[in-house]
Amino acid sequence: MTLSQNGELIVKPLETKAGNYGAIRQAITNGGPNPVSAEEAILVIKLIEAGVESAKMQHTVELAL
């Protein structure tokens, strides 16, 4: 992941959690509880949109969280 702080680019690995695909499958197929909160889903959408814009514009995109 590349971040920008005060105009300085910082490149660092992005730690990720293992997916809980079983819980997602249960939510979809059996009406189980949604393992992803609305807030988490919104954050993921913002990250994806920032990545798309960054790739399209060929520059770092500032992301307000």
mmCIF file of the N, C-alpha and C atoms, coordinates in Angstrom:
data_MODEL
# 
_entry.id   MODEL 
# 
loop_
_atom_site.group_PDB 
_atom_site.id 
_atom_site.type_symbol 
_atom_site.label_atom_id 
_atom_site.label_alt_id 
_atom_site.label_comp_id 
_atom_site.label_asym_id 
_atom_site.label_entity_id 
_atom_site.label_seq_id 
_atom_site.pdbx_PDB_ins_code 
_atom_site.Cartn_x 
_atom_site.Cartn_y 
_atom_site.Cartn_z 
_atom_site.occupancy 
_atom_site.B_iso_or_equiv 
_atom_site.pdbx_formal_charge 
_atom_site.auth_seq_id 
_atom_site.auth_comp_id 
_atom_site.auth_asym_id 
_atom_site.auth_atom_id 
_atom_site.pdbx_PDB_model_num 
ATOM 1   N N  . MET A 1 1  ? 0.855   -1.156  0.000   1.00 0.00 ? 1  MET A N  1 
ATOM 2   C CA . MET A 1 1  ? 0.000   0.000   0.000   1.00 0.00 ? 1  MET A CA 1 
ATOM 3   C C  . MET A 1 1  ? 0.902   1.220   0.000   1.00 0.00 ? 1  MET A C  1 
ATOM 4   N N  . THR A 1 2  ? 0.544   2.207   -0.779  1.00 0.00 ? 2  THR A N  1 
ATOM 5   C CA . THR A 1 2  ? 1.284   3.461   -0.803  1.00 0.00 ? 2  THR A CA 1 
ATOM 6   C C  . THR A 1 2  ? 0.444   4.539   -0.147  1.00 0.00 ? 2  THR A C  1 
ATOM 7   N N  . LEU A 1 3  ? 1.013   5.197   0.830   1.00 0.00 ? 3  LEU A N  1 
ATOM 8   C CA . LEU A 1 3  ? 0.332   6.266   1.542   1.00 0.00 ? 3  LEU A CA 1 
ATOM 9   C C  . LEU A 1 3  ? 1.075   7.559   1.324   1.00 0.00 ? 3  LEU A C  1 
ATOM 10  N N  . SER A 1 4  ? 0.400   8.653   1.509   1.00 0.00 ? 4  SER A N  1 
ATOM 11  C CA . SER A 1 4  ? 1.030   9.965   1.427   1.00 0.00 ? 4  SER A CA 1 
ATOM 12  C C  . SER A 1 4  ? 0.726   10.714  2.712   1.00 0.00 ? 4  SER A C  1 
ATOM 13  N N  . GLN A 1 5  ? 1.795   11.142  3.380   1.00 0.00 ? 5  GLN A N  1 
ATOM 14  C CA . GLN A 1 5  ? 1.630   11.940  4.583   1.00 0.00 ? 5  GLN A CA 1 
ATOM 15  C C  . GLN A 1 5  ? 2.452   13.207  4.414   1.00 0.00 ? 5  GLN A C  1 
ATOM 16  N N  . ASN A 1 6  ? 1.768   14.338  4.420   1.00 0.00 ? 6  ASN A N  1 
ATOM 17  C CA . ASN A 1 6  ? 2.431   15.636  4.255   1.00 0.00 ? 6  ASN A CA 1 
ATOM 18  C C  . ASN A 1 6  ? 3.266   15.683  2.982   1.00 0.00 ? 6  ASN A C  1 
ATOM 19  N N  . GLY A 1 7  ? 2.747   15.103  1.915   1.00 0.00 ? 7  GLY A N  1 
ATOM 20  C CA . GLY A 1 7  ? 3.431   15.131  0.626   1.00 0.00 ? 7  GLY A CA 1 
ATOM 21  C C  . GLY A 1 7  ? 4.506   14.074  0.464   1.00 0.00 ? 7  GLY A C  1 
ATOM 22  N N  . GLU A 1 8  ? 4.796   13.286  1.493   1.00 0.00 ? 8  GLU A N  1 
ATOM 23  C CA . GLU A 1 8  ? 5.816   12.251  1.433   1.00 0.00 ? 8  GLU A CA 1 
ATOM 24  C C  . GLU A 1 8  ? 5.145   10.901  1.207   1.00 0.00 ? 8  GLU A C  1 
ATOM 25  N N  . LEU A 1 9  ? 5.612   10.168  0.186   1.00 0.00 ? 9  LEU A N  1 
ATOM 26  C CA . LEU A 1 9  ? 5.039   8.853   -0.097  1.00 0.00 ? 9  LEU A CA 1 
ATOM 27  C C  . LEU A 1 9  ? 5.650   7.815   0.825   1.00 0.00 ? 9  LEU A C  1 
ATOM 28  N N  . ILE A 1 10 ? 4.808   6.979   1.382   1.00 0.00 ? 10 ILE A N  1 
ATOM 29  C CA . ILE A 1 10 ? 5.236   5.910   2.266   1.00 0.00 ? 10 ILE A CA 1 
ATOM 30  C C  . ILE A 1 10 ? 4.688   4.609   1.700   1.00 0.00 ? 10 ILE A C  1 
ATOM 31  N N  . VAL A 1 11 ? 5.571   3.663   1.404   1.00 0.00 ? 11 VAL A N  1 
ATOM 32  C CA . VAL A 1 11 ? 5.151   2.371   0.880   1.00 0.00 ? 11 VAL A CA 1 
ATOM 33  C C  . VAL A 1 11 ? 5.356   1.346   1.989   1.00 0.00 ? 11 VAL A C  1 
ATOM 34  N N  . LYS A 1 12 ? 4.269   0.626   2.296   1.00 0.00 ? 12 LYS A N  1 
ATOM 35  C CA . LYS A 1 12 ? 4.372   -0.404  3.328   1.00 0.00 ? 12 LYS A CA 1 
ATOM 36  C C  . LYS A 1 12 ? 3.416   -1.538  3.007   1.00 0.00 ? 12 LYS A C  1 
ATOM 37  N N  . PRO A 1 13 ? 3.740   -2.737  3.511   1.00 0.00 ? 13 PRO A N  1 
ATOM 38  C CA . PRO A 1 13 ? 2.838   -3.868  3.256   1.00 0.00 ? 13 PRO A CA 1 
ATOM 39  C C  . PRO A 1 13 ? 1.496   -3.644  3.961   1.00 0.00 ? 13 PRO A C  1 
ATOM 40  N N  . LEU A 1 14 ? 0.469   -4.167  3.369   1.00 0.00 ? 14 LEU A N  1 
ATOM 41  C CA . LEU A 1 14 ? -0.867  -4.066  3.936   1.00 0.00 ? 14 LEU A CA 1 
ATOM 42  C C  . LEU A 1 14 ? -1.218  -5.415  4.555   1.00 0.00 ? 14 LEU A C  1 
ATOM 43  N N  . GLU A 1 15 ? -1.379  -5.422  5.866   1.00 0.00 ? 15 GLU A N  1 
ATOM 44  C CA . GLU A 1 15 ? -1.742  -6.657  6.546   1.00 0.00 ? 15 GLU A CA 1 
ATOM 45  C C  . GLU A 1 15 ? -3.232  -6.922  6.337   1.00 0.00 ? 15 GLU A C  1 
ATOM 46  N N  . THR A 1 16 ? -3.561  -8.150  6.054   1.00 0.00 ? 16 THR A N  1 
ATOM 47  C CA . THR A 1 16 ? -4.955  -8.516  5.846   1.00 0.00 ? 16 THR A CA 1 
ATOM 48  C C  . THR A 1 16 ? -5.328  -9.663  6.784   1.00 0.00 ? 16 THR A C  1 
ATOM 49  N N  . LYS A 1 17 ? -6.592  -9.767  7.056   1.00 0.00 ? 17 LYS A N  1 
ATOM 50  C CA . LYS A 1 17 ? -7.109  -10.859 7.867   1.00 0.00 ? 17 LYS A CA 1 
ATOM 51  C C  . LYS A 1 17 ? -7.561  -11.989 6.949   1.00 0.00 ? 17 LYS A C  1 
ATOM 52  N N  . ALA A 1 18 ? -7.505  -13.198 7.461   1.00 0.00 ? 18 ALA A N  1 
ATOM 53  C CA . ALA A 1 18 ? -8.022  -14.330 6.699   1.00 0.00 ? 18 ALA A CA 1 
ATOM 54  C C  . ALA A 1 18 ? -9.529  -14.164 6.527   1.00 0.00 ? 18 ALA A C  1 
ATOM 55  N N  . GLY A 1 19 ? -10.026 -14.487 5.357   1.00 0.00 ? 19 GLY A N  1 
ATOM 56  C CA . GLY A 1 19 ? -11.457 -14.357 5.091   1.00 0.00 ? 19 GLY A CA 1 
ATOM 57  C C  . GLY A 1 19 ? -12.277 -15.366 5.874   1.00 0.00 ? 19 GLY A C  1 
ATOM 58  N N  . ASN A 1 20 ? -13.475 -14.979 6.229   1.00 0.00 ? 20 ASN A N  1 
ATOM 59  C CA . ASN A 1 20 ? -14.392 -15.873 6.930   1.00 0.00 ? 20 ASN A CA 1 
ATOM 60  C C  . ASN A 1 20 ? -15.489 -16.263 5.947   1.00 0.00 ? 20 ASN A C  1 
ATOM 61  N N  . TYR A 1 21 ? -15.081 -17.013 4.930   1.00 0.00 ? 21 TYR A N  1 
ATOM 62  C CA . TYR A 1 21 ? -16.010 -17.319 3.846   1.00 0.00 ? 21 TYR A CA 1 
ATOM 63  C C  . TYR A 1 21 ? -17.141 -18.232 4.279   1.00 0.00 ? 21 TYR A C  1 
ATOM 64  N N  . GLY A 1 22 ? -16.911 -19.068 5.300   1.00 0.00 ? 22 GLY A N  1 
ATOM 65  C CA . GLY A 1 22 ? -17.979 -19.927 5.800   1.00 0.00 ? 22 GLY A CA 1 
ATOM 66  C C  . GLY A 1 22 ? -19.133 -19.114 6.354   1.00 0.00 ? 22 GLY A C  1 
ATOM 67  N N  . ALA A 1 23 ? -18.808 -18.050 7.118   1.00 0.00 ? 23 ALA A N  1 
ATOM 68  C CA . ALA A 1 23 ? -19.862 -17.191 7.685   1.00 0.00 ? 23 ALA A CA 1 
ATOM 69  C C  . ALA A 1 23 ? -20.591 -16.432 6.586   1.00 0.00 ? 23 ALA A C  1 
ATOM 70  N N  . ILE A 1 24 ? -19.860 -16.031 5.573   1.00 0.00 ? 24 ILE A N  1 
ATOM 71  C CA . ILE A 1 24 ? -20.497 -15.322 4.446   1.00 0.00 ? 24 ILE A CA 1 
ATOM 72  C C  . ILE A 1 24 ? -21.442 -16.275 3.722   1.00 0.00 ? 24 ILE A C  1 
ATOM 73  N N  . ARG A 1 25 ? -20.977 -17.505 3.500   1.00 0.00 ? 25 ARG A N  1 
ATOM 74  C CA . ARG A 1 25 ? -21.833 -18.506 2.836   1.00 0.00 ? 25 ARG A CA 1 
ATOM 75  C C  . ARG A 1 25 ? -23.096 -18.760 3.662   1.00 0.00 ? 25 ARG A C  1 
ATOM 76  N N  . GLN A 1 26 ? -22.956 -18.874 4.985   1.00 0.00 ? 26 GLN A N  1 
ATOM 77  C CA . GLN A 1 26 ? -24.115 -19.101 5.850   1.00 0.00 ? 26 GLN A CA 1 
ATOM 78  C C  . GLN A 1 26 ? -25.098 -17.938 5.771   1.00 0.00 ? 26 GLN A C  1 
ATOM 79  N N  . ALA A 1 27 ? -24.561 -16.711 5.725   1.00 0.00 ? 27 ALA A N  1 
ATOM 80  C CA . ALA A 1 27 ? -25.428 -15.531 5.645   1.00 0.00 ? 27 ALA A CA 1 
ATOM 81  C C  . ALA A 1 27 ? -26.226 -15.534 4.346   1.00 0.00 ? 27 ALA A C  1 
ATOM 82  N N  . ILE A 1 28 ? -25.583 -15.943 3.272   1.00 0.00 ? 28 ILE A N  1 
ATOM 83  C CA . ILE A 1 28 ? -26.243 -15.909 1.960   1.00 0.00 ? 28 ILE A CA 1 
ATOM 84  C C  . ILE A 1 28 ? -27.216 -17.076 1.798   1.00 0.00 ? 28 ILE A C  1 
ATOM 85  N N  . THR A 1 29 ? -26.760 -18.277 2.132   1.00 0.00 ? 29 THR A N  1 
ATOM 86  C CA . THR A 1 29 ? -27.590 -19.451 1.837   1.00 0.00 ? 29 THR A CA 1 
ATOM 87  C C  . THR A 1 29 ? -28.613 -19.784 2.910   1.00 0.00 ? 29 THR A C  1 
ATOM 88  N N  . ASN A 1 30 ? -28.315 -19.450 4.174   1.00 0.00 ? 30 ASN A N  1 
ATOM 89  C CA . ASN A 1 30 ? -29.210 -19.859 5.263   1.00 0.00 ? 30 ASN A CA 1 
ATOM 90  C C  . ASN A 1 30 ? -29.780 -18.690 6.055   1.00 0.00 ? 30 ASN A C  1 
ATOM 91  N N  . GLY A 1 31 ? -29.575 -17.488 5.567   1.00 0.00 ? 31 GLY A N  1 
ATOM 92  C CA . GLY A 1 31 ? -30.106 -16.329 6.269   1.00 0.00 ? 31 GLY A CA 1 
ATOM 93  C C  . GLY A 1 31 ? -29.416 -16.053 7.597   1.00 0.00 ? 31 GLY A C  1 
ATOM 94  N N  . GLY A 1 32 ? -28.148 -16.483 7.720   1.00 0.00 ? 32 GLY A N  1 
ATOM 95  C CA . GLY A 1 32 ? -27.396 -16.236 8.952   1.00 0.00 ? 32 GLY A CA 1 
ATOM 96  C C  . GLY A 1 32 ? -27.053 -14.764 9.093   1.00 0.00 ? 32 GLY A C  1 
ATOM 97  N N  . PRO A 1 33 ? -26.451 -14.412 10.226  1.00 0.00 ? 33 PRO A N  1 
ATOM 98  C CA . PRO A 1 33 ? -26.088 -13.010 10.445  1.00 0.00 ? 33 PRO A CA 1 
ATOM 99  C C  . PRO A 1 33 ? -24.994 -12.561 9.475   1.00 0.00 ? 33 PRO A C  1 
ATOM 100 N N  . ASN A 1 34 ? -25.065 -11.331 9.070   1.00 0.00 ? 34 ASN A N  1 
ATOM 101 C CA . ASN A 1 34 ? -24.068 -10.776 8.162   1.00 0.00 ? 34 ASN A CA 1 
ATOM 102 C C  . ASN A 1 34 ? -22.761 -10.573 8.927   1.00 0.00 ? 34 ASN A C  1 
ATOM 103 N N  . PRO A 1 35 ? -21.656 -11.218 8.492   1.00 0.00 ? 35 PRO A N  1 
ATOM 104 C CA . PRO A 1 35 ? -20.394 -11.088 9.208   1.00 0.00 ? 35 PRO A CA 1 
ATOM 105 C C  . PRO A 1 35 ? -19.657 -9.786  8.907   1.00 0.00 ? 35 PRO A C  1 
ATOM 106 N N  . VAL A 1 36 ? -20.191 -8.986  8.002   1.00 0.00 ? 36 VAL A N  1 
ATOM 107 C CA . VAL A 1 36 ? -19.559 -7.720  7.618   1.00 0.00 ? 36 VAL A CA 1 
ATOM 108 C C  . VAL A 1 36 ? -20.506 -6.580  7.988   1.00 0.00 ? 36 VAL A C  1 
ATOM 109 N N  . SER A 1 37 ? -20.007 -5.644  8.795   1.00 0.00 ? 37 SER A N  1 
ATOM 110 C CA . SER A 1 37 ? -20.859 -4.516  9.180   1.00 0.00 ? 37 SER A CA 1 
ATOM 111 C C  . SER A 1 37 ? -20.995 -3.546  8.004   1.00 0.00 ? 37 SER A C  1 
ATOM 112 N N  . ALA A 1 38 ? -22.020 -2.729  8.058   1.00 0.00 ? 38 ALA A N  1 
ATOM 113 C CA . ALA A 1 38 ? -22.211 -1.711  7.015   1.00 0.00 ? 38 ALA A CA 1 
ATOM 114 C C  . ALA A 1 38 ? -21.016 -0.770  6.965   1.00 0.00 ? 38 ALA A C  1 
ATOM 115 N N  . GLU A 1 39 ? -20.462 -0.425  8.123   1.00 0.00 ? 39 GLU A N  1 
ATOM 116 C CA . GLU A 1 39 ? -19.307 0.476   8.172   1.00 0.00 ? 39 GLU A CA 1 
ATOM 117 C C  . GLU A 1 39 ? -18.094 -0.139  7.487   1.00 0.00 ? 39 GLU A C  1 
ATOM 118 N N  . GLU A 1 40 ? -17.870 -1.443  7.700   1.00 0.00 ? 40 GLU A N  1 
ATOM 119 C CA . GLU A 1 40 ? -16.748 -2.123  7.050   1.00 0.00 ? 40 GLU A CA 1 
ATOM 120 C C  . GLU A 1 40 ? -16.952 -2.169  5.541   1.00 0.00 ? 40 GLU A C  1 
ATOM 121 N N  . ALA A 1 41 ? -18.177 -2.426  5.116   1.00 0.00 ? 41 ALA A N  1 
ATOM 122 C CA . ALA A 1 41 ? -18.468 -2.488  3.684   1.00 0.00 ? 41 ALA A CA 1 
ATOM 123 C C  . ALA A 1 41 ? -18.246 -1.131  3.019   1.00 0.00 ? 41 ALA A C  1 
ATOM 124 N N  . ILE A 1 42 ? -18.665 -0.066  3.674   1.00 0.00 ? 42 ILE A N  1 
ATOM 125 C CA . ILE A 1 42 ? -18.474 1.281   3.128   1.00 0.00 ? 42 ILE A CA 1 
ATOM 126 C C  . ILE A 1 42 ? -16.995 1.600   3.003   1.00 0.00 ? 42 ILE A C  1 
ATOM 127 N N  . LEU A 1 43 ? -16.199 1.234   4.009   1.00 0.00 ? 43 LEU A N  1 
ATOM 128 C CA . LEU A 1 43 ? -14.758 1.486   3.963   1.00 0.00 ? 43 LEU A CA 1 
ATOM 129 C C  . LEU A 1 43 ? -14.112 0.741   2.798   1.00 0.00 ? 43 LEU A C  1 
ATOM 130 N N  . VAL A 1 44 ? -14.507 -0.501  2.588   1.00 0.00 ? 44 VAL A N  1 
ATOM 131 C CA . VAL A 1 44 ? -13.963 -1.280  1.482   1.00 0.00 ? 44 VAL A CA 1 
ATOM 132 C C  . VAL A 1 44 ? -14.318 -0.637  0.149   1.00 0.00 ? 44 VAL A C  1 
ATOM 133 N N  . ILE A 1 45 ? -15.548 -0.179  0.001   1.00 0.00 ? 45 ILE A N  1 
ATOM 134 C CA . ILE A 1 45 ? -15.963 0.483   -1.239  1.00 0.00 ? 45 ILE A CA 1 
ATOM 135 C C  . ILE A 1 45 ? -15.127 1.742   -1.466  1.00 0.00 ? 45 ILE A C  1 
ATOM 136 N N  . LYS A 1 46 ? -14.893 2.535   -0.411  1.00 0.00 ? 46 LYS A N  1 
ATOM 137 C CA . LYS A 1 46 ? -14.078 3.745   -0.539  1.00 0.00 ? 46 LYS A CA 1 
ATOM 138 C C  . LYS A 1 46 ? -12.652 3.401   -0.963  1.00 0.00 ? 46 LYS A C  1 
ATOM 139 N N  . LEU A 1 47 ? -12.085 2.329   -0.394  1.00 0.00 ? 47 LEU A N  1 
ATOM 140 C CA . LEU A 1 47 ? -10.735 1.916   -0.766  1.00 0.00 ? 47 LEU A CA 1 
ATOM 141 C C  . LEU A 1 47 ? -10.663 1.479   -2.228  1.00 0.00 ? 47 LEU A C  1 
ATOM 142 N N  . ILE A 1 48 ? -11.652 0.711   -2.652  1.00 0.00 ? 48 ILE A N  1 
ATOM 143 C CA . ILE A 1 48 ? -11.679 0.262   -4.051  1.00 0.00 ? 48 ILE A CA 1 
ATOM 144 C C  . ILE A 1 48 ? -11.818 1.451   -4.992  1.00 0.00 ? 48 ILE A C  1 
ATOM 145 N N  . GLU A 1 49 ? -12.728 2.372   -4.682  1.00 0.00 ? 49 GLU A N  1 
ATOM 146 C CA . GLU A 1 49 ? -12.908 3.551   -5.537  1.00 0.00 ? 49 GLU A CA 1 
ATOM 147 C C  . GLU A 1 49 ? -11.645 4.401   -5.594  1.00 0.00 ? 49 GLU A C  1 
ATOM 148 N N  . ALA A 1 50 ? -10.951 4.547   -4.467  1.00 0.00 ? 50 ALA A N  1 
ATOM 149 C CA . ALA A 1 50 ? -9.700  5.317   -4.453  1.00 0.00 ? 50 ALA A CA 1 
ATOM 150 C C  . ALA A 1 50 ? -8.637  4.620   -5.295  1.00 0.00 ? 50 ALA A C  1 
ATOM 151 N N  . GLY A 1 51 ? -8.572  3.303   -5.231  1.00 0.00 ? 51 GLY A N  1 
ATOM 152 C CA . GLY A 1 51 ? -7.619  2.558   -6.049  1.00 0.00 ? 51 GLY A CA 1 
ATOM 153 C C  . GLY A 1 51 ? -7.896  2.701   -7.531  1.00 0.00 ? 51 GLY A C  1 
ATOM 154 N N  . VAL A 1 52 ? -9.163  2.649   -7.911  1.00 0.00 ? 52 VAL A N  1 
ATOM 155 C CA . VAL A 1 52 ? -9.540  2.822   -9.322  1.00 0.00 ? 52 VAL A CA 1 
ATOM 156 C C  . VAL A 1 52 ? -9.175  4.224   -9.800  1.00 0.00 ? 52 VAL A C  1 
ATOM 157 N N  . GLU A 1 53 ? -9.502  5.235   -9.003  1.00 0.00 ? 53 GLU A N  1 
ATOM 158 C CA . GLU A 1 53 ? -9.174  6.611   -9.376  1.00 0.00 ? 53 GLU A CA 1 
ATOM 159 C C  . GLU A 1 53 ? -7.667  6.813   -9.460  1.00 0.00 ? 53 GLU A C  1 
ATOM 160 N N  . SER A 1 54 ? -6.928  6.266   -8.517  1.00 0.00 ? 54 SER A N  1 
ATOM 161 C CA . SER A 1 54 ? -5.478  6.394   -8.513  1.00 0.00 ? 54 SER A CA 1 
ATOM 162 C C  . SER A 1 54 ? -4.875  5.779   -9.774  1.00 0.00 ? 54 SER A C  1 
ATOM 163 N N  . ALA A 1 55 ? -5.349  4.599   -10.144 1.00 0.00 ? 55 ALA A N  1 
ATOM 164 C CA . ALA A 1 55 ? -4.843  3.941   -11.354 1.00 0.00 ? 55 ALA A CA 1 
ATOM 165 C C  . ALA A 1 55 ? -5.209  4.727   -12.601 1.00 0.00 ? 55 ALA A C  1 
ATOM 166 N N  . LYS A 1 56 ? -6.420  5.242   -12.650 1.00 0.00 ? 56 LYS A N  1 
ATOM 167 C CA . LYS A 1 56 ? -6.877  5.993   -13.820 1.00 0.00 ? 56 LYS A CA 1 
ATOM 168 C C  . LYS A 1 56 ? -6.110  7.302   -13.984 1.00 0.00 ? 56 LYS A C  1 
ATOM 169 N N  . MET A 1 57 ? -5.911  8.019   -12.878 1.00 0.00 ? 57 MET A N  1 
ATOM 170 C CA . MET A 1 57 ? -5.280  9.340   -12.929 1.00 0.00 ? 57 MET A CA 1 
ATOM 171 C C  . MET A 1 57 ? -3.755  9.272   -12.809 1.00 0.00 ? 57 MET A C  1 
ATOM 172 N N  . GLN A 1 58 ? -3.231  8.083   -12.486 1.00 0.00 ? 58 GLN A N  1 
ATOM 173 C CA . GLN A 1 58 ? -1.786  7.876   -12.333 1.00 0.00 ? 58 GLN A CA 1 
ATOM 174 C C  . GLN A 1 58 ? -1.169  8.791   -11.279 1.00 0.00 ? 58 GLN A C  1 
ATOM 175 N N  . HIS A 1 59 ? -1.880  8.951   -10.163 1.00 0.00 ? 59 HIS A N  1 
ATOM 176 C CA . HIS A 1 59 ? -1.330  9.710   -9.047  1.00 0.00 ? 59 HIS A CA 1 
ATOM 177 C C  . HIS A 1 59 ? -1.956  9.208   -7.745  1.00 0.00 ? 59 HIS A C  1 
ATOM 178 N N  . THR A 1 60 ? -1.342  9.602   -6.647  1.00 0.00 ? 60 THR A N  1 
ATOM 179 C CA . THR A 1 60 ? -1.851  9.211   -5.342  1.00 0.00 ? 60 THR A CA 1 
ATOM 180 C C  . THR A 1 60 ? -3.152  9.915   -5.052  1.00 0.00 ? 60 THR A C  1 
ATOM 181 N N  . VAL A 1 61 ? -4.100  9.180   -4.518  1.00 0.00 ? 61 VAL A N  1 
ATOM 182 C CA . VAL A 1 61 ? -5.415  9.723   -4.178  1.00 0.00 ? 61 VAL A CA 1 
ATOM 183 C C  . VAL A 1 61 ? -5.506  9.809   -2.657  1.00 0.00 ? 61 VAL A C  1 
ATOM 184 N N  . GLU A 1 62 ? -5.932  10.952  -2.175  1.00 0.00 ? 62 GLU A N  1 
ATOM 185 C CA . GLU A 1 62 ? -6.117  11.140  -0.738  1.00 0.00 ? 62 GLU A CA 1 
ATOM 186 C C  . GLU A 1 62 ? -7.442  10.551  -0.327  1.00 0.00 ? 62 GLU A C  1 
ATOM 187 N N  . LEU A 1 63 ? -7.430  9.778   0.727   1.00 0.00 ? 63 LEU A N  1 
ATOM 188 C CA . LEU A 1 63 ? -8.630  9.102   1.180   1.00 0.00 ? 63 LEU A CA 1 
ATOM 189 C C  . LEU A 1 63 ? -8.957  9.577   2.579   1.00 0.00 ? 63 LEU A C  1 
ATOM 190 N N  . ALA A 1 64 ? -10.098 10.241  2.706   1.00 0.00 ? 64 ALA A N  1 
ATOM 191 C CA . ALA A 1 64 ? -10.543 10.699  4.016   1.00 0.00 ? 64 ALA A CA 1 
ATOM 192 C C  . ALA A 1 64 ? -11.362 9.602   4.665   1.00 0.00 ? 64 ALA A C  1 
ATOM 193 N N  . LEU A 1 65 ? -10.922 9.139   5.813   1.00 0.00 ? 65 LEU A N  1 
ATOM 194 C CA . LEU A 1 65 ? -11.648 8.041   6.477   1.00 0.00 ? 65 LEU A CA 1 
ATOM 195 C C  . LEU A 1 65 ? -12.427 8.537   7.638   1.00 0.00 ? 65 LEU A C  1 
# 
